């Protein structure tokens, strides 16, 4: 009779050919990163749900001038937090404090995005995001195991992100209609699918053991941006 692989056997396997580090240590690092991402997504869901279901919140922040100014301030503050978070991502407990503030800020913006969207569309976008993230993660682990490397995607993805950012600014000042928004959302979704593969590849091979916070931030942003992109595609 053949023997089934045990968890210990799995953790002793190399992630990719000519792997020079301990597979057990890398497995521990990966588990830690995905645990942090899971906590971030749970917090995001809780905060976003509160924003969606407590109707005065989105109405104030979107329908009133003071609220809109406050909302822009929250967005700016959220991305400002990225700077100290990057600087202190290896320093406990500041890394977790800053990560929590950053996650709450992102969760608030997700809630505002969902507040004026039909519940069915939100569930569809969430379901597609889950399937895509799990599928791409499994694919990347499988491909890396067979010697594939995705580091070449970095420059192309960054250039694509700059183009999409510029296009979003143009759309902000010169609205182009729902079709343009859907096309923008579809292309954005493809870009962030690429980022999920790229950052998962970095998680397996390149992030050091002390970079668990920054690795979690990278993949968390990929997942959230994919979800928001799918909302744009499905809405309307």
N, C-alpha and C positions, 0 to 999 in steps of 0.2 A: 504493500500500500504506500502511496506517495505521502509525503509529509507536507502539511500546510505551513506557510511562512508565519512565524510569530512576529509580534510587535518588535521584539528585540532584534530579530533578523532583518526586519524592514529598516530599522534605524541604523543598522550596521552597513546597509547598502550605500554605495556612493551615489551622489545626486547626478554627477556628470563624470565623463572620463577624465582621468588624471587629476582627480580631486585630491588636494594636498592636506585638507583639514579634517578634523574628526566629524563624521556624519552625525554622531550623537549630539555634539555641541551645536551643529547647524540645525538639526531638528528642534532642539530646545529653543533656539533663537526664533525659528519660524513659528513655532507654537506660541511663543510670547507675543510676536507681532500680530498674529491673527486673533489672539485673545484681546489685545488692545483695540484692534479694528472692530471686533464684535461689540465691545463696550461702547466705542464711539458711535456705532450704528444704532445701538439701543438708546443711547442718550439723544441722538439725532431724531429718532422716531418719536420719543417722548416729547421733546421740545416742539418738534414740528406739529405733532398732533394737538398739543395745547394751543399753538398759534392758530391752527385750522378751526378747532372747535369752539374756541373762545372768540366769537365773531368781532367784538369791539377791537381786538388787537389788530387784525389785518386791515379793518376799515380805517382805524386811526392812522396806521403807518402808510397806507396807500392812498386814501381818499382825502387826507388833510395835508396842508402845506407843512405845518410843524412836524407832523408824523413822518412825512416824506424826507424832510431834512434829518430827522433823528434816524431814520432807516439808513440813509446814506452814511451818516456818522457811524452807525453800527458796522456797516460793511467795511468802511475804511479802517475802523479800529480792529476788526477781525483780521484783516490782512497785515496791519501793522504788527499785530501779535506774532505773526510768522517770523519776524526778524529776531526778537528775543528768544522765540521758541527754537529757531535754528542755532542761535548762539549757546543756548543752555539745554539742548536736547540730550546731553549726556550727564546733566547735573540734577540729581534727585534731591528734593521733591519738586524743584522748580519746573522740571520738564513736564510732570504730570499736571501741575497747576496751570501752566500755560497751555498745555494740550486741551485741558477741560474748557478753558475760556475760548480757545479757538474753535473747538467742536460746538460749543453752545452758539457762537456767532454764526457758524455755517448752518447749524440746525435751524436757527431763526430765519435765515434767508431761504432755506428749503421750505419752511412752513409758509412763508409769504408767497413763494412760488406755487405752492399747492392750494393756498386758501381760496383762490378763484378758479380752481380747476375741478372738474367733475370727479367724484370719488372713483367711478369706474376707470377713468383714465389713469388716476394715481395708482390704483391697484395693478392695472395692466403694465404701466411703466416699471413698477416695483418688481413684478413677476419676471418681466423680460430682463431687467437688470440682474436679478438673482441668477437666472439661467445662464446669462452671458458671462457673468463674473465666475461662476463655478466652472463653466465649460472652458473658458480661456485659462483659468488657473490650472485645471487638470491637464489641458493641452500643453501649457508651458512646462509643467513638471515632466510630462512625458517626452516632450521634444528635447529638453535640456538633458534628460537621462540618456538620450541617444546622440548627444554631442552637438546639438544645435545651439547657436549663440545669437542673441537678439540685441546685442549692444549697438549694432549698426543702425537700429531704429532711432536712437537718441537724436541725432541732428535733424532727421526728417520730421520727427514728431514735434520738435521744438520749433522748426520753421513753420510747420502747419499750424501750430498753436498761435504763433505771431500773426499769421494771415487771418485766422479766425477771430482773434482779438481785435484786429484792425477792422474787419468786416462788421463785428458787433458794435463798434463805436460808430461806424457809418450808419448802421441800421437804427441806432439810438437817436441820431439827429435827422435821418432821412428814412422814415418807415417805408418798407417795400412790400407790405402785404403778407398775408398768411402763407402763401406759397414759398416766399423767400425765407420765412421763419422755419418752415418745415425742411427746406433744403439745408439751411444752416444747421438745424438740429440733427439731421441725418449725417451730415459730414462731421459734425462735432462728435456724434456717437462713435463713428468709425475711428476718429483720432483717439478718443479715450479708450476704446477697445485696444488700440495699439499701445497706449500707455500702460494698460493693465498687464499686457504681455511683457513689455519692457521692464516695468518695475518689479514684476514677479521674478523675472530673470535676474535682476539686481539683488532681489531678496535672497535668492538661492545662492548666488555666486559672489556678490561684491560688497554688500553692506557688512560692516564689522559688527561684532556682538554688542557694542555699546550704542549702535545706531538704531535700536529698536523703535524709538519714538519717531525718528524721521522716516524710517521705512513704513511705519504705520500711517503717518501723515500722507505720504506719497500715494499709497494704495487707497486710503480713505478718500482723498480728493478725486482720484480716478473714478471710484465707484459713484460718488455724489454727482460728479459732472456727467457721467454716463446717464444717470437717472434723470437729471435736469434736461439733458439733450433729448432723451426719449419722451419726456413730457412735451417738449416743443413739437416733436414729430406727431404725437398722438392727439394733441389738443386741437380742437377745431375740426 
